[in-house]
């Protein structure tokens, strides 16, 4: 299931997509399912 506001990335070619509408599908690229990207940590505000 795709999640609204999440980014997905192709492991082969590096294509990234941003989900703008949640639904019952999966993103595919280069014949494989795209992986959900982990959020990047924010820098500390010391």
HTML snippet that shows the backbone in 3Dmol.js (N, CA, C, O; Angstrom):
<script src="https://3Dmol.org/build/3Dmol-min.js"></script>
<div id="view" style="width:600px;height:400px;position:relative"></div>
<script>
const pdb = `
ATOM      1  N   UNK A   1       0.842  -1.185   0.000  1.00  0.00           N
ATOM      2  CA  UNK A   1       0.000   0.000   0.000  1.00  0.00           C
ATOM      3  C   UNK A   1       0.883   1.243   0.000  1.00  0.00           C
ATOM      4  O   UNK A   1       1.810   1.343   0.804  1.00  0.00           O
ATOM      5  N   UNK A   2       0.614   2.166  -0.870  1.00  0.00           N
ATOM      6  CA  UNK A   2       1.378   3.410  -0.928  1.00  0.00           C
ATOM      7  C   UNK A   2       0.851   4.393   0.114  1.00  0.00           C
ATOM      8  O   UNK A   2      -0.351   4.466   0.367  1.00  0.00           O
ATOM      9  N   UNK A   3       1.768   5.144   0.711  1.00  0.00           N
ATOM     10  CA  UNK A   3       1.418   6.061   1.793  1.00  0.00           C
ATOM     11  C   UNK A   3       1.603   7.509   1.346  1.00  0.00           C
ATOM     12  O   UNK A   3       2.622   7.860   0.752  1.00  0.00           O
ATOM     13  N   UNK A   4       0.620   8.331   1.633  1.00  0.00           N
ATOM     14  CA  UNK A   4       0.629   9.736   1.276  1.00  0.00           C
ATOM     15  C   UNK A   4       1.841  10.458   1.872  1.00  0.00           C
ATOM     16  O   UNK A   4       2.129  10.326   3.061  1.00  0.00           O
ATOM     17  N   UNK A   5       2.543  11.221   1.034  1.00  0.00           N
ATOM     18  CA  UNK A   5       3.672  12.023   1.499  1.00  0.00           C
ATOM     19  C   UNK A   5       4.979  11.274   1.629  1.00  0.00           C
ATOM     20  O   UNK A   5       5.983  11.868   2.022  1.00  0.00           O
ATOM     21  N   UNK A   6       5.004   9.990   1.312  1.00  0.00           N
ATOM     22  CA  UNK A   6       6.233   9.196   1.427  1.00  0.00           C
ATOM     23  C   UNK A   6       6.957   9.168   0.094  1.00  0.00           C
ATOM     24  O   UNK A   6       6.335   9.263  -0.964  1.00  0.00           O
ATOM     25  N   UNK A   7       8.282   9.034   0.151  1.00  0.00           N
ATOM     26  CA  UNK A   7       9.103   8.955  -1.055  1.00  0.00           C
ATOM     27  C   UNK A   7       9.533   7.502  -1.260  1.00  0.00           C
ATOM     28  O   UNK A   7       9.836   6.780  -0.310  1.00  0.00           O
ATOM     29  N   UNK A   8       9.550   7.104  -2.522  1.00  0.00           N
ATOM     30  CA  UNK A   8       9.956   5.762  -2.896  1.00  0.00           C
ATOM     31  C   UNK A   8      11.078   5.876  -3.911  1.00  0.00           C
ATOM     32  O   UNK A   8      11.097   6.808  -4.715  1.00  0.00           O
ATOM     33  N   UNK A   9      12.034   4.918  -3.881  1.00  0.00           N
ATOM     34  CA  UNK A   9      13.204   4.996  -4.746  1.00  0.00           C
ATOM     35  C   UNK A   9      13.469   3.646  -5.401  1.00  0.00           C
ATOM     36  O   UNK A   9      13.329   2.595  -4.775  1.00  0.00           O
ATOM     37  N   UNK A  10      13.860   3.699  -6.688  1.00  0.00           N
ATOM     38  CA  UNK A  10      14.228   2.506  -7.436  1.00  0.00           C
ATOM     39  C   UNK A  10      15.654   2.116  -7.059  1.00  0.00           C
ATOM     40  O   UNK A  10      16.551   2.959  -7.054  1.00  0.00           O
ATOM     41  N   UNK A  11      15.862   0.849  -6.746  1.00  0.00           N
ATOM     42  CA  UNK A  11      17.188   0.374  -6.372  1.00  0.00           C
ATOM     43  C   UNK A  11      18.144   0.252  -7.550  1.00  0.00           C
ATOM     44  O   UNK A  11      19.360   0.251  -7.359  1.00  0.00           O
ATOM     45  N   UNK A  12      17.610   0.150  -8.774  1.00  0.00           N
ATOM     46  CA  UNK A  12      18.466  -0.011  -9.953  1.00  0.00           C
ATOM     47  C   UNK A  12      18.898   1.315 -10.560  1.00  0.00           C
ATOM     48  O   UNK A  12      20.093   1.557 -10.731  1.00  0.00           O
ATOM     49  N   UNK A  13      17.938   2.176 -10.887  1.00  0.00           N
ATOM     50  CA  UNK A  13      18.268   3.409 -11.620  1.00  0.00           C
ATOM     51  C   UNK A  13      18.261   4.667 -10.754  1.00  0.00           C
ATOM     52  O   UNK A  13      18.737   5.714 -11.193  1.00  0.00           O
ATOM     53  N   UNK A  14      17.728   4.584  -9.530  1.00  0.00           N
ATOM     54  CA  UNK A  14      17.745   5.739  -8.633  1.00  0.00           C
ATOM     55  C   UNK A  14      16.569   6.688  -8.780  1.00  0.00           C
ATOM     56  O   UNK A  14      16.549   7.740  -8.141  1.00  0.00           O
ATOM     57  N   UNK A  15      15.581   6.342  -9.611  1.00  0.00           N
ATOM     58  CA  UNK A  15      14.409   7.192  -9.779  1.00  0.00           C
ATOM     59  C   UNK A  15      13.656   7.305  -8.462  1.00  0.00           C
ATOM     60  O   UNK A  15      13.458   6.307  -7.769  1.00  0.00           O
ATOM     61  N   UNK A  16      13.237   8.518  -8.116  1.00  0.00           N
ATOM     62  CA  UNK A  16      12.483   8.750  -6.889  1.00  0.00           C
ATOM     63  C   UNK A  16      11.094   9.270  -7.233  1.00  0.00           C
ATOM     64  O   UNK A  16      10.935  10.043  -8.178  1.00  0.00           O
ATOM     65  N   UNK A  17      10.082   8.848  -6.464  1.00  0.00           N
ATOM     66  CA  UNK A  17       8.726   9.365  -6.630  1.00  0.00           C
ATOM     67  C   UNK A  17       8.189   9.780  -5.270  1.00  0.00           C
ATOM     68  O   UNK A  17       8.574   9.227  -4.240  1.00  0.00           O
ATOM     69  N   UNK A  18       7.297  10.760  -5.282  1.00  0.00           N
ATOM     70  CA  UNK A  18       6.625  11.228  -4.080  1.00  0.00           C
ATOM     71  C   UNK A  18       5.157  10.858  -4.216  1.00  0.00           C
ATOM     72  O   UNK A  18       4.529  11.209  -5.215  1.00  0.00           O
ATOM     73  N   UNK A  19       4.603  10.168  -3.252  1.00  0.00           N
ATOM     74  CA  UNK A  19       3.208   9.740  -3.300  1.00  0.00           C
ATOM     75  C   UNK A  19       2.306  10.917  -2.944  1.00  0.00           C
ATOM     76  O   UNK A  19       2.410  11.480  -1.855  1.00  0.00           O
ATOM     77  N   UNK A  20       1.418  11.286  -3.871  1.00  0.00           N
ATOM     78  CA  UNK A  20       0.503  12.404  -3.647  1.00  0.00           C
ATOM     79  C   UNK A  20      -0.920  11.953  -3.381  1.00  0.00           C
ATOM     80  O   UNK A  20      -1.790  12.771  -3.082  1.00  0.00           O
ATOM     81  N   UNK A  21      -1.164  10.635  -3.490  1.00  0.00           N
ATOM     82  CA  UNK A  21      -2.485  10.093  -3.193  1.00  0.00           C
ATOM     83  C   UNK A  21      -2.303   8.662  -2.709  1.00  0.00           C
ATOM     84  O   UNK A  21      -1.797   7.815  -3.446  1.00  0.00           O
ATOM     85  N   UNK A  22      -2.712   8.389  -1.475  1.00  0.00           N
ATOM     86  CA  UNK A  22      -2.564   7.053  -0.901  1.00  0.00           C
ATOM     87  C   UNK A  22      -3.492   6.078  -1.604  1.00  0.00           C
ATOM     88  O   UNK A  22      -4.546   6.462  -2.110  1.00  0.00           O
ATOM     89  N   UNK A  23      -3.094   4.819  -1.631  1.00  0.00           N
ATOM     90  CA  UNK A  23      -3.928   3.827  -2.276  1.00  0.00           C
ATOM     91  C   UNK A  23      -3.418   2.420  -2.085  1.00  0.00           C
ATOM     92  O   UNK A  23      -2.442   2.174  -1.375  1.00  0.00           O
ATOM     93  N   UNK A  24      -4.108   1.500  -2.740  1.00  0.00           N
ATOM     94  CA  UNK A  24      -3.815   0.081  -2.621  1.00  0.00           C
ATOM     95  C   UNK A  24      -2.842  -0.394  -3.687  1.00  0.00           C
ATOM     96  O   UNK A  24      -3.043  -1.497  -4.195  1.00  0.00           O
ATOM     97  N   UNK A  25      -1.863   0.298  -4.049  1.00  0.00           N
ATOM     98  CA  UNK A  25      -0.945  -0.147  -5.084  1.00  0.00           C
ATOM     99  C   UNK A  25       0.486  -0.046  -4.615  1.00  0.00           C
ATOM    100  O   UNK A  25       0.768   0.400  -3.503  1.00  0.00           O
ATOM    101  N   UNK A  26       1.379  -0.467  -5.479  1.00  0.00           N
ATOM    102  CA  UNK A  26       2.801  -0.312  -5.200  1.00  0.00           C
ATOM    103  C   UNK A  26       3.438   0.369  -6.397  1.00  0.00           C
ATOM    104  O   UNK A  26       2.935   0.267  -7.516  1.00  0.00           O
ATOM    105  N   UNK A  27       4.525   1.051  -6.169  1.00  0.00           N
ATOM    106  CA  UNK A  27       5.264   1.692  -7.243  1.00  0.00           C
ATOM    107  C   UNK A  27       6.277   0.690  -7.781  1.00  0.00           C
ATOM    108  O   UNK A  27       6.941   0.004  -7.004  1.00  0.00           O
ATOM    109  N   UNK A  28       6.400   0.599  -9.093  1.00  0.00           N
ATOM    110  CA  UNK A  28       7.387  -0.279  -9.705  1.00  0.00           C
ATOM    111  C   UNK A  28       8.214   0.503 -10.718  1.00  0.00           C
ATOM    112  O   UNK A  28       7.723   1.436 -11.355  1.00  0.00           O
ATOM    113  N   UNK A  29       9.462   0.111 -10.854  1.00  0.00           N
ATOM    114  CA  UNK A  29      10.379   0.720 -11.808  1.00  0.00           C
ATOM    115  C   UNK A  29      11.418  -0.343 -12.155  1.00  0.00           C
ATOM    116  O   UNK A  29      11.843  -1.101 -11.283  1.00  0.00           O
ATOM    117  N   UNK A  30      11.826  -0.403 -13.408  1.00  0.00           N
ATOM    118  CA  UNK A  30      12.822  -1.379 -13.869  1.00  0.00           C
ATOM    119  C   UNK A  30      12.395  -2.811 -13.551  1.00  0.00           C
ATOM    120  O   UNK A  30      13.242  -3.682 -13.354  1.00  0.00           O
ATOM    121  N   UNK A  31      11.083  -3.058 -13.502  1.00  0.00           N
ATOM    122  CA  UNK A  31      10.562  -4.397 -13.256  1.00  0.00           C
ATOM    123  C   UNK A  31      10.571  -4.833 -11.797  1.00  0.00           C
ATOM    124  O   UNK A  31      10.260  -5.988 -11.507  1.00  0.00           O
ATOM    125  N   UNK A  32      10.915  -3.953 -10.881  1.00  0.00           N
ATOM    126  CA  UNK A  32      10.968  -4.283  -9.454  1.00  0.00           C
ATOM    127  C   UNK A  32      10.164  -3.269  -8.650  1.00  0.00           C
ATOM    128  O   UNK A  32       9.958  -2.133  -9.078  1.00  0.00           O
ATOM    129  N   UNK A  33       9.717  -3.704  -7.478  1.00  0.00           N
ATOM    130  CA  UNK A  33       8.981  -2.816  -6.584  1.00  0.00           C
ATOM    131  C   UNK A  33       9.938  -1.780  -5.999  1.00  0.00           C
ATOM    132  O   UNK A  33      11.056  -2.111  -5.606  1.00  0.00           O
ATOM    133  N   UNK A  34       9.496  -0.532  -5.944  1.00  0.00           N
ATOM    134  CA  UNK A  34      10.326   0.542  -5.392  1.00  0.00           C
ATOM    135  C   UNK A  34      10.309   0.475  -3.865  1.00  0.00           C
ATOM    136  O   UNK A  34       9.304   0.097  -3.264  1.00  0.00           O
ATOM    137  N   UNK A  35      11.415   0.841  -3.251  1.00  0.00           N
ATOM    138  CA  UNK A  35      11.569   0.776  -1.795  1.00  0.00           C
ATOM    139  C   UNK A  35      11.217   2.113  -1.148  1.00  0.00           C
ATOM    140  O   UNK A  35      11.508   3.177  -1.694  1.00  0.00           O
ATOM    141  N   UNK A  36      10.590   2.041   0.014  1.00  0.00           N
ATOM    142  CA  UNK A  36      10.266   3.234   0.794  1.00  0.00           C
ATOM    143  C   UNK A  36      11.554   3.833   1.333  1.00  0.00           C
ATOM    144  O   UNK A  36      12.367   3.124   1.927  1.00  0.00           O
ATOM    145  N   UNK A  37      11.750   5.144   1.129  1.00  0.00           N
ATOM    146  CA  UNK A  37      12.948   5.807   1.627  1.00  0.00           C
ATOM    147  C   UNK A  37      12.766   6.185   3.085  1.00  0.00           C
ATOM    148  O   UNK A  37      11.682   6.591   3.505  1.00  0.00           O
ATOM    149  N   UNK A  38      13.828   6.048   3.843  1.00  0.00           N
ATOM    150  CA  UNK A  38      13.826   6.451   5.246  1.00  0.00           C
ATOM    151  C   UNK A  38      14.036   7.961   5.316  1.00  0.00           C
ATOM    152  O   UNK A  38      14.762   8.520   4.495  1.00  0.00           O
ATOM    153  N   UNK A  39      13.414   8.623   6.278  1.00  0.00           N
ATOM    154  CA  UNK A  39      13.628  10.074   6.405  1.00  0.00           C
ATOM    155  C   UNK A  39      15.069  10.383   6.789  1.00  0.00           C
ATOM    156  O   UNK A  39      15.700   9.634   7.535  1.00  0.00           O
ATOM    157  N   UNK A  40      15.575  11.489   6.272  1.00  0.00           N
ATOM    158  CA  UNK A  40      16.935  11.916   6.596  1.00  0.00           C
ATOM    159  C   UNK A  40      16.911  12.590   7.964  1.00  0.00           C
ATOM    160  O   UNK A  40      16.000  13.364   8.256  1.00  0.00           O
ATOM    161  N   UNK A  41      17.905  12.301   8.807  1.00  0.00           N
ATOM    162  CA  UNK A  41      17.932  12.951  10.119  1.00  0.00           C
ATOM    163  C   UNK A  41      18.204  14.440   9.980  1.00  0.00           C
ATOM    164  O   UNK A  41      18.999  14.861   9.139  1.00  0.00           O
ATOM    165  N   UNK A  42      17.546  15.226  10.803  1.00  0.00           N
ATOM    166  CA  UNK A  42      17.760  16.664  10.800  1.00  0.00           C
ATOM    167  C   UNK A  42      19.033  16.990  11.579  1.00  0.00           C
ATOM    168  O   UNK A  42      19.357  16.294  12.541  1.00  0.00           O
ATOM    169  N   UNK A  43      19.751  18.022  11.185  1.00  0.00           N
ATOM    170  CA  UNK A  43      20.936  18.401  11.940  1.00  0.00           C
ATOM    171  C   UNK A  43      20.553  18.917  13.325  1.00  0.00           C
ATOM    172  O   UNK A  43      19.480  19.489  13.514  1.00  0.00           O
ATOM    173  N   UNK A  44      21.425  18.711  14.264  1.00  0.00           N
ATOM    174  CA  UNK A  44      21.127  19.175  15.613  1.00  0.00           C
ATOM    175  C   UNK A  44      21.152  20.694  15.663  1.00  0.00           C
ATOM    176  O   UNK A  44      21.852  21.334  14.879  1.00  0.00           O
ATOM    177  N   UNK A  45      20.401  21.262  16.570  1.00  0.00           N
ATOM    178  CA  UNK A  45      20.317  22.726  16.679  1.00  0.00           C
ATOM    179  C   UNK A  45      21.001  23.217  17.951  1.00  0.00           C
ATOM    180  O   UNK A  45      20.470  24.048  18.689  1.00  0.00           O
ATOM    181  N   UNK A  46      22.189  22.680  18.181  1.00  0.00           N
ATOM    182  CA  UNK A  46      22.932  23.060  19.397  1.00  0.00           C
ATOM    183  C   UNK A  46      23.365  24.476  19.374  1.00  0.00           C
ATOM    184  O   UNK A  46      23.998  24.944  20.321  1.00  0.00           O
TER     185      UNK A  46
END
`;
const viewer = $3Dmol.createViewer("view");
viewer.addModel(pdb, "pdb");
viewer.setStyle({}, {cartoon: {color: "spectrum"}});
viewer.zoomTo();
viewer.render();
</script>
